[in-house]
């Protein structure tokens, strides 16, 4: 063999090997690299109370005008002498653990302001409260006409003359003075206002949990009593204001039948709302609230398919980002169907009871307190301080949305539907070939069958039923045939439940999962005979 040719062959082979190694290394790096991560993370101490026991906690975080931001928090100090302790009847009604009665402390609702891009903060308002445990002024806002709105848990007030519906106070002078607002709900219930956000058009949306009122003259003697004959003794509702908080429309019950005291939501680009039910509660998931002018219509509550649902959320660049106390972050690229941990963030114990926003410049900001929910001066930290996390989101890989459809095959000659199915997988209406699909079915009354959706799909699959896998062809189509016994049955009531899904475990990093609704069919399914004289 010619030596020059041999040298050239060896050189080209070496180049190809190098290219192959490079591709393998690059692919491995892509596989190891997270699809989404946080970058430019910063943690800032916003506020430390000067007076003992150095307790500042329970934030609200909201925007003002012209780039101004506000953080509301509760500050607790030890007066000398201590304030009068709540009565035994009041303490019994609150049913608090030992060490959580704050009635002898001075409690103040503090308002912090920043007008230098969140770099520094100053106290602009203090208002004392006389409550059993906490002010709980989570729901606060700055209106377009320059007023402050502050909701609190009036049901915690030490004054027995204060009604449970006297929960909104307003300041028209920058927080110097506060006045009660007219009530817009009856005092029949106890209210726990949790989240107040301002939509793009200025509409105010209040997340208002409502539960039973308690006391010696009520059916419930204390706060922790529960009527076991109710589906949900604590209900989440929404109220809306289209005139800067002067009047409120509601209630709109949401989160179908769940006992939920805390929620959050984002406004979607089209104006609808996406509400989350976080993993603190028994059935985490999401719910769309569809907007039509001044009317909001709730869709069904959908349970999360995988991951832990955070308690506060924001939306940026098409990705949901959330935080769960005391500071673990997660992201979702499918509007909360699935959640994954977010890497690149620190300060894991600095934002208890977090409150998030996405800023116009792309930064994500989360406020909260360091100090958990321990008694004052006891527990995992000796003081509570207010902290702020900021970071940006870096999207390394975007996943494509997929659509999976399933149709039962129809036998025209015999006028009946067969127990076979045609599945079609697409992305932007284009077929996806060579993709594995799963079809799971379970016969009526067999393990895994569930008429009332009381168990998760994964638990039902573990309990029983049959899982079939099929691969799509060049047209994105796959076919599934159930056992022959279903076509041969003469029992008109024999039925089964069936569901199809793609990429449920996200093994294919390029695509979002897709799943059909659960279908239920009678195995023997044919058209009735035509009546005599029919056309």
Phi, psi and omega in degrees: 000139178302130184296321180296318178296320180296316179298320180294321178297316179297318180298315181294320178297320179296320179296317180296319177297319180296318179296318180298315178299318180298316180297317181297316180295316180297316179298319179297319179296319179296321181294323181280333183287131179294147179296325181223137176213161176270139176230164178057039181291136175223143175239134182228132171284118184270318187204133172233122181295133181284326184276147176294145007268030178057057186242113172224128188201177171060080190267156157240149188220117188207156183273156169247210180261154174056043175080006177279142179232154183227144170234123173261142178211168176257129175247134181240130178228163184257102181285161178233109003279167178300153176289159180301138179286150177298155181291159176304323180295320180292317180294320177299318181295324180286330179054050180269151173295160177299133180100354183254002177280113182259011187298336181271355178265162171271120178250131180228138171274114184255140178240124179254145181232141173228128177234023179231048176064041174069015183280320181224157185224144177225149178284125179245352182200142170224136175221123180285148176228147174247092182238160176299310193234304183209160178287321181052059179259058182290327185266100180224156180202156170252122184277167181295335179265014170088015178262155172259135171249135178223115173268147174218171180272089182296337179294347177267358186294141180284340180280115182295345179278345178283127182273156185295339182269001179271066192248358183242128175236149186230140172241128179253005183232039176074020178095004180288319177227153181229139181232148177291143177266157175302142179286149180231007174226156178285160179271021179291334185240169169263139185241142183231065184307129188243312186225134177229119179234154179253124179282173185300328181268009179094354177297134177264133179238121182250125172273112189236095172291144179223136181222196183284146170278148182232161179152171184298335181259004180256167179293336180256116184287334180214174187298325187270003178293146181225133173276108185289352179268005178256153175288314178213108180286344178237117188243140176266133178226163174243142171237149185232140175232128180253006182226043175061036173085012179279323175226157184226138176255136179157185003272152170249105179294137178226176178056055183343100170068016181263144172278099188225129179250350182218136175207174175210172182202164172234154173268125181278162184305326181278356179103350175287166178249146173242112182261141178250146169247106194281170188284003169294330186259171195287329183234074182295150180172212184215162177211129175274136173245112188271132184258136173225089184067243178262011180250134179239127184240121182281137167276185181285155171286126179250127182284147181296144181272326178199153179088173179261131181277123181288171184264342173225146188220158168214165184237126178214133176054035178078006182241133172277135175235137182219166180224141175240137179306142003266013178153032175262136187248153179215163178223158179215131177253012178231036177056041170088008173292319178227151181230145179226149180298144179259123178269162176095003179248146178240204177059048191295344182238026188255352184228065173291143186052064190285162182216115189248153170217150169256123183274157180300334181275006177098350178284151173249133185233136180226127178248150177184188179239150173267127181140001176058211181233044180275162173302157183300128176073010183229151172107216191282349176211151183274349179209159179249130181229156182265131183233159179226128174254137173228143176196170174245159180256129176248119181260109179278323181220131175261138178265145181271142177287144179235160179226123180245126179236147181226138180225138177280135183286140183245130178264101184296322184298321182256005176052048179212156177268130179279165175267052175224156190221146175249126181247145180226125180246126182225161171225115187053045178069000176266139183292145175252113183266158175058038178248136181278131178246155176240135172236123178243134178223155180214136182283152181303134177073005177266161180305130183104339177289137185210106181286339191241015177053043184271345179236153178292157180299320181298319178294324181290321177297320178294328183285328183174203183079185183229135180252124179245139176246141179218156182242137182285148177270193183297337178268008181074020186249141173224154181237142180230132179243125176277165183305152184297336183301333181286326176285336184266351185294148173252001180278113183289349184256359178289123183223170176210157174258146187214142178214145178239148180207159179229134172058040184299327181264008180057033177295331175265104187288353183274345189230149173282152175295157175220142183213137178279163167297158173289131178250149174229128184229148166283136182296317178268100188230101177225160178286144176296155176296148178290141179288148178304137179085359179286160180243000000 
